[in-house]
């Protein structure tokens, strides 16, 4: 899914991060358009609710943290080292 499909949701999250931190720090929020539809203890619970409310539609599920976590994995961990082109 192209990131452009979630531009509105990402913008909403960034604009409301401080408020979300006050109310839902550490939880996973379900965002569709410019609205938050709930905070959940797990990403799986947020996904299940999002799939129920918005079947087949793009939704954003983000953990509410002060700073976003960055996953750094060397290419060999993901199998890219052996990719053939």
Secondary structure, 3 states (H helix, E strand, C coil): CCHHHHHHHHHHHHHHHHHHHHHHCCCEEEEECCEEEEEECCHHHHHHHHHHHCCCCCCEEEECCCCCCCCCCCHHHCCHHHCCC
